[in-house]
Amino acid sequence: NAIFPKVNVSLPRHLSKLVENLCNGNVVENCKFCLKALSTPKAIATRNSTQLGTLIMKLGAANVKATLNVYDEITKKPGSPQALKALNCCVEAYKYAILSFEMVSSELVE
């Protein structure tokens, strides 16, 4: 697939059935990436789909925050007004994404 290149992933021998079922499901486009991302001890230790979903949302929020920090640093450097405008649009989109991940995480628990 052109969007998701093939990746050789070394996976732990023991993955929870919950993680395996999620990553092998129809909604996941890149099974190997999913398995790699969720081969952490915390993900493997989840006991139900709510716990796994909450963990995934927290991981998503953390990744978005890290990317947002990069954008924030770039906006502090001199550049063209058009580039700054585009970066500020990205910053706003990433702030919204963080809120979305956090909101979904709390709604899963409810």
MDTraj code that builds the backbone (N, CA, C; nanometers):
import mdtraj as md
import numpy as np

residues = "ASN ALA ILE PHE PRO LYS VAL ASN VAL SER LEU PRO ARG HIS LEU SER LYS LEU VAL GLU ASN LEU CYS ASN GLY ASN VAL VAL GLU ASN CYS LYS PHE CYS LEU LYS ALA LEU SER THR PRO LYS ALA ILE ALA THR ARG ASN SER THR GLN LEU GLY THR LEU ILE MET LYS LEU GLY ALA ALA ASN VAL LYS ALA THR LEU ASN VAL TYR ASP GLU ILE THR LYS LYS PRO GLY SER PRO GLN ALA LEU LYS ALA LEU ASN CYS CYS VAL GLU ALA TYR LYS TYR ALA ILE LEU SER PHE GLU MET VAL SER SER GLU LEU VAL GLU".split()
xyz = np.array([
    [0.0850, -0.1162, 0.0000],
    [0.0000, 0.0000, 0.0000],
    [0.0899, 0.1229, 0.0000],
    [0.0650, 0.2190, -0.0844],
    [0.1507, 0.3370, -0.0994],
    [0.1450, 0.4272, 0.0228],
    [0.0321, 0.4331, 0.0889],
    [0.0191, 0.5208, 0.2053],
    [0.0897, 0.4616, 0.3259],
    [0.0772, 0.3319, 0.3439],
    [0.1368, 0.2651, 0.4579],
    [0.2389, 0.1640, 0.4078],
    [0.3669, 0.2040, 0.4014],
    [0.4682, 0.1120, 0.3501],
    [0.4837, -0.0089, 0.4411],
    [0.5285, -0.1197, 0.3830],
    [0.5510, -0.2399, 0.4617],
    [0.6681, -0.2166, 0.5556],
    [0.6511, -0.2648, 0.6781],
    [0.7537, -0.2484, 0.7792],
    [0.7821, -0.3851, 0.8392],
    [0.9091, -0.4190, 0.8487],
    [0.9450, -0.5426, 0.9173],
    [0.9477, -0.5135, 1.0662],
    [0.8642, -0.5837, 1.1398],
    [0.8478, -0.5562, 1.2815],
    [0.8792, -0.6819, 1.3608],
    [0.9610, -0.6654, 1.4619],
    [0.9876, -0.7750, 1.5533],
    [0.8891, -0.7611, 1.6690],
    [0.7998, -0.8563, 1.6798],
    [0.6952, -0.8474, 1.7809],
    [0.7213, -0.9448, 1.8949],
    [0.6743, -0.9085, 2.0142],
    [0.6864, -1.0026, 2.1255],
    [0.6064, -1.1294, 2.0966],
    [0.6504, -1.2387, 2.1490],
    [0.5787, -1.3641, 2.1263],
    [0.4404, -1.3613, 2.1891],
    [0.4299, -1.2903, 2.3004],
    [0.3019, -1.2885, 2.3705],
    [0.2355, -1.1526, 2.3532],
    [0.1303, -1.1511, 2.2762],
    [0.0456, -1.0328, 2.2663],
    [-0.0911, -1.0731, 2.3181],
    [-0.1591, -0.9798, 2.3812],
    [-0.2921, -1.0146, 2.4293],
    [-0.3839, -1.0400, 2.3108],
    [-0.4813, -1.1255, 2.3301],
    [-0.5798, -1.1532, 2.2252],
    [-0.6546, -1.0257, 2.1896],
    [-0.6746, -0.9398, 2.2879],
    [-0.7438, -0.8137, 2.2652],
    [-0.6690, -0.7289, 2.1627],
    [-0.5373, -0.7165, 2.1798],
    [-0.4542, -0.6397, 2.0869],
    [-0.4532, -0.7070, 1.9503],
    [-0.4343, -0.8369, 1.9484],
    [-0.4313, -0.9096, 1.8205],
    [-0.5633, -0.8941, 1.7453],
    [-0.6748, -0.9089, 1.8159],
    [-0.8054, -0.8972, 1.7515],
    [-0.8274, -0.7567, 1.6971],
    [-0.7881, -0.6553, 1.7718],
    [-0.8044, -0.5181, 1.7259],
    [-0.7206, -0.4935, 1.6010],
    [-0.5941, -0.5292, 1.6065],
    [-0.5033, -0.4999, 1.4948],
    [-0.5361, -0.5811, 1.3702],
    [-0.5942, -0.6969, 1.3876],
    [-0.6314, -0.7794, 1.2730],
    [-0.7732, -0.7499, 1.2238],
    [-0.8398, -0.6548, 1.2875],
    [-0.9771, -0.6214, 1.2493],
    [-0.9850, -0.5430, 1.1199],
    [-1.1054, -0.5309, 1.0679],
    [-1.1283, -0.4637, 0.9397],
    [-1.1016, -0.3137, 0.9430],
    [-1.1102, -0.2501, 1.0595],
    [-1.0934, -0.1047, 1.0649],
    [-0.9474, -0.0611, 1.0645],
    [-0.8558, -0.1532, 1.0890],
    [-0.7136, -0.1200, 1.0941],
    [-0.6521, -0.1416, 0.9567],
    [-0.5964, -0.0350, 0.9004],
    [-0.5383, -0.0432, 0.7662],
    [-0.3974, -0.1008, 0.7664],
    [-0.3229, -0.0818, 0.8743],
    [-0.1844, -0.1274, 0.8790],
    [-0.1660, -0.2140, 1.0030],
    [-0.1891, -0.3431, 0.9857],
    [-0.1855, -0.4376, 1.0975],
    [-0.0490, -0.4406, 1.1662],
    [0.0589, -0.4458, 1.0874],
    [0.1930, -0.4543, 1.1474],
    [0.2248, -0.3319, 1.2315],
    [0.1872, -0.2124, 1.1822],
    [0.2110, -0.0910, 1.2598],
    [0.1290, -0.0941, 1.3887],
    [0.0046, -0.1376, 1.3786],
    [-0.0821, -0.1481, 1.4957],
    [-0.0211, -0.2412, 1.6000],
    [0.0224, -0.3586, 1.5560],
    [0.0827, -0.4544, 1.6486],
    [0.2086, -0.3983, 1.7135],
    [0.2895, -0.3280, 1.6337],
    [0.4119, -0.2695, 1.6885],
    [0.3778, -0.1620, 1.7914],
    [0.2830, -0.0756, 1.7572],
    [0.2463, 0.0347, 1.8468],
    [0.1847, -0.0165, 1.9764],
    [0.1148, -0.1283, 1.9682],
    [0.0462, -0.1804, 2.0865],
    [0.1161, -0.3014, 2.1479],
    [0.2457, -0.3151, 2.1221],
    [0.3204, -0.4256, 2.1825],
    [0.3901, -0.3811, 2.3106],
    [0.3383, -0.2763, 2.3720],
    [0.3939, -0.2274, 2.4982],
    [0.3357, -0.3076, 2.6144],
    [0.4060, -0.3147, 2.7251],
    [0.3529, -0.3875, 2.8412],
    [0.2154, -0.3357, 2.8856],
    [0.1954, -0.2037, 2.8798],
    [0.0655, -0.1479, 2.9216],
    [-0.0468, -0.1963, 2.8315],
    [-0.0235, -0.1989, 2.7010],
    [-0.1273, -0.2432, 2.6076],
    [-0.1545, -0.3917, 2.6244],
    [-0.0492, -0.4698, 2.6412],
    [-0.0644, -0.6144, 2.6555],
    [-0.1382, -0.6478, 2.7849],
    [-0.1219, -0.5627, 2.8865],
    [-0.1843, -0.5881, 3.0165],
    [-0.3307, -0.5454, 3.0231],
    [-0.3800, -0.4756, 2.9218],
    [-0.5199, -0.4337, 2.9272],
    [-0.6107, -0.5555, 2.9304],
    [-0.7197, -0.5412, 3.0057],
    [-0.8085, -0.6548, 3.0276],
    [-0.9393, -0.6474, 2.9489],
    [-0.9693, -0.5292, 2.8949],
    [-1.0928, -0.5177, 2.8178],
    [-1.0776, -0.4080, 2.7135],
    [-1.1748, -0.4000, 2.6250],
    [-1.1649, -0.3040, 2.5150],
    [-1.1693, -0.1595, 2.5631],
    [-1.2354, -0.1323, 2.6748],
    [-1.2384, 0.0036, 2.7285],
    [-1.0990, 0.0467, 2.7723],
    [-1.0292, -0.0407, 2.8439],
    [-0.8928, -0.0093, 2.8872],
    [-0.8007, 0.0095, 2.7673],
    [-0.8140, -0.0779, 2.6679],
    [-0.7288, -0.0672, 2.5495],
    [-0.7614, 0.0599, 2.4724],
    [-0.8876, 0.0908, 2.4561],
    [-0.9276, 0.2133, 2.3866],
    [-0.8776, 0.3373, 2.4572],
    [-0.8877, 0.3395, 2.5890],
    [-0.8387, 0.4539, 2.6672],
    [-0.6882, 0.4687, 2.6493],
    [-0.6157, 0.3580, 2.6533],
    [-0.4705, 0.3626, 2.6333],
    [-0.4371, 0.4153, 2.4940],
    [-0.5094, 0.3696, 2.3922],
    [-0.4853, 0.4156, 2.2553],
    [-0.5086, 0.5661, 2.2454],
    [-0.6132, 0.6161, 2.3078],
    [-0.6419, 0.7601, 2.3043],
    [-0.5311, 0.8391, 2.3757],
    [-0.4809, 0.7859, 2.4866],
    [-0.3715, 0.8525, 2.5577],
    [-0.2435, 0.8539, 2.4735],
    [-0.2165, 0.7420, 2.4063],
    [-0.1000, 0.7370, 2.3173],
    [-0.1160, 0.8373, 2.2033],
    [-0.2358, 0.8439, 2.1473],
    [-0.2633, 0.9393, 2.0401],
    [-0.2437, 1.0823, 2.0861],
    [-0.2960, 1.1150, 2.2029],
    [-0.2813, 1.2504, 2.2562],
    [-0.1346, 1.2841, 2.2803],
    [-0.0589, 1.1889, 2.3334],
    [0.0842, 1.2122, 2.3591],
    [0.1596, 1.2376, 2.2292],
    [0.1290, 1.1609, 2.1249],
    [0.1955, 1.1795, 1.9954],
    [0.1588, 1.3144, 1.9341],
    [0.0327, 1.3518, 1.9457],
    [-0.0107, 1.4806, 1.8920],
    [0.0562, 1.5947, 1.9675],
    [0.0683, 1.5825, 2.0996],
    [0.1349, 1.6867, 2.1801],
    [0.2809, 1.7011, 2.1394],
    [0.3473, 1.5895, 2.1143],
    [0.4873, 1.5950, 2.0719],
    [0.5000, 1.6665, 1.9379],
    [0.4096, 1.6368, 1.8456],
    [0.4113, 1.7032, 1.7150],
    [0.3786, 1.8509, 1.7296],
    [0.2838, 1.8823, 1.8153],
    [0.2478, 2.0222, 1.8398],
    [0.3669, 2.1009, 1.8924],
    [0.4456, 2.0399, 1.9799],
    [0.5650, 2.1068, 2.0316],
    [0.6628, 2.1396, 1.9189],
    [0.6748, 2.0499, 1.8220],
    [0.7629, 2.0751, 1.7069],
    [0.7103, 2.1943, 1.6270],
    [0.5798, 2.1961, 1.6010],
    [0.5204, 2.3084, 1.5278],
    [0.5397, 2.4394, 1.6030],
    [0.5216, 2.4358, 1.7350],
    [0.5409, 2.5567, 1.8151],
    [0.6826, 2.6111, 1.7997],
    [0.7808, 2.5213, 1.8013],
    [0.9201, 2.5645, 1.7849],
    [0.9439, 2.6238, 1.6459],
    [0.8839, 2.5636, 1.5441],
    [0.9015, 2.6135, 1.4075],
    [0.8405, 2.7531, 1.3933],
    [0.7259, 2.7763, 1.4573],
    [0.6602, 2.9074, 1.4445],
    [0.7413, 3.0187, 1.5101],
    [0.8306, 2.9833, 1.5997],
    [0.9139, 3.0849, 1.6662],
    [1.0310, 3.1308, 1.5799],
    [1.0598, 3.0545, 1.4751],
    [1.1714, 3.0890, 1.3871],
    [1.1233, 3.1826, 1.2770],
    [1.2107, 3.2694, 1.2291],
    [1.1702, 3.3609, 1.1223],
    [1.1314, 3.2847, 0.9958],
    [1.0289, 3.3337, 0.9289],
    [0.9840, 3.2720, 0.8046],
    [0.8858, 3.3634, 0.7354],
    [0.8361, 3.3188, 0.6243],
    [0.7426, 3.4005, 0.5479],
    [0.6075, 3.4061, 0.6185],
    [0.5319, 3.5139, 0.5961],
    [0.3986, 3.5247, 0.6568],
    [0.3061, 3.4103, 0.6139],
    [0.3206, 3.3643, 0.4886],
    [0.2361, 3.2550, 0.4407],
    [0.2676, 3.1248, 0.5159],
    [0.3968, 3.1000, 0.5372],
    [0.4368, 2.9794, 0.6099],
    [0.3885, 2.9854, 0.7542],
    [0.4001, 3.1021, 0.8153],
    [0.3551, 3.1185, 0.9529],
    [0.2040, 3.0972, 0.9627],
    [0.1309, 3.1498, 0.8668],
    [-0.0140, 3.1314, 0.8657],
    [-0.0490, 2.9831, 0.8546],
    [0.0186, 2.9123, 0.7655],
    [-0.0058, 2.7687, 0.7480],
    [0.0294, 2.6914, 0.8750],
    [0.1436, 2.7254, 0.9360],
    [0.1843, 2.6570, 1.0587],
    [0.0849, 2.6834, 1.1715],
    [0.0351, 2.8054, 1.1794],
    [-0.0631, 2.8373, 1.2834],
    [-0.1921, 2.7580, 1.2626],
    [-0.2296, 2.7336, 1.1373],
    [-0.3459, 2.6474, 1.1087],
    [-0.3196, 2.5054, 1.1590],
    [-0.1977, 2.4578, 1.1366],
    [-0.1606, 2.3247, 1.1852],
    [-0.1658, 2.3195, 1.3372],
    [-0.1133, 2.4233, 1.4011],
    [-0.1133, 2.4291, 1.5475],
    [-0.2562, 2.4196, 1.6002],
    [-0.3470, 2.4959, 1.5403],
    [-0.4864, 2.4935, 1.5849],
    [-0.5484, 2.3554, 1.5632],
    [-0.5185, 2.2940, 1.4500],
    [-0.5720, 2.1605, 1.4215],
    [-0.5200, 2.0583, 1.5222],
    [-0.3926, 2.0692, 1.5572],
    [-0.3356, 1.9752, 1.6535],
    [-0.3902, 1.9990, 1.7933],
    [-0.4152, 2.1234, 1.8302],
    [-0.4780, 2.1508, 1.9601],
    [-0.6164, 2.0864, 1.9660],
    [-0.6904, 2.0966, 1.8566],
    [-0.8231, 2.0356, 1.8493],
    [-0.8118, 1.8833, 1.8574],
    [-0.7110, 1.8270, 1.7922],
    [-0.6916, 1.6817, 1.7949],
    [-0.6633, 1.6336, 1.9366],
    [-0.5828, 1.7083, 2.0113],
    [-0.5537, 1.6710, 2.1502],
    [-0.6824, 1.6665, 2.2306],
    [-0.7647, 1.7717, 2.2167],
    [-0.8919, 1.7748, 2.2888],
    [-0.9801, 1.6569, 2.2490],
    [-0.9803, 1.6235, 2.1214],
    [-1.0615, 1.5115, 2.0735],
    [-1.0159, 1.3792, 2.1349],
    [-0.8850, 1.3543, 2.1350],
    [-0.8336, 1.2314, 2.1953],
    [-0.8702, 1.2246, 2.3433],
    [-0.8544, 1.3360, 2.4140],
    [-0.8847, 1.3375, 2.5567],
    [-1.0336, 1.3190, 2.5821],
    [-1.1174, 1.3778, 2.4980],
    [-1.2615, 1.3654, 2.5133],
    [-1.3050, 1.2207, 2.4887],
    [-1.2544, 1.1601, 2.3841],
    [-1.2920, 1.0213, 2.3543],
    [-1.2474, 0.9305, 2.4674],
    [-1.1281, 0.9562, 2.5208],
    [-1.0761, 0.8749, 2.6296],
    [-1.1704, 0.8783, 2.7496],
    [-1.2189, 0.9958, 2.7878],
    [-1.3093, 1.0052, 2.9024],
    [-1.4452, 0.9461, 2.8692],
    [-1.4917, 0.9602, 2.7448],
    [-1.6202, 0.9032, 2.7068],
    [-1.6180, 0.7515, 2.7033],
    [-1.5040, 0.6926, 2.6701],
    [-1.4927, 0.5464, 2.6726],
    [-1.5169, 0.4927, 2.8118],
    [-1.4631, 0.5613, 2.9108],
    [-1.4793, 0.5172, 3.0494],
    [-1.6246, 0.5300, 3.0926],
    [-1.6880, 0.6422, 3.0523],
    [-1.8286, 0.6611, 3.0872],
    [-1.9156, 0.5579, 3.0194],
])
top = md.Topology()
chain = top.add_chain()
for i, resn in enumerate(residues, 1):
    res = top.add_residue(resn, chain, resSeq=i)
    for name in ("N", "CA", "C"):
        top.add_atom(name, md.element.get_by_symbol(name[0]), res)
traj = md.Trajectory(xyz[None], top)
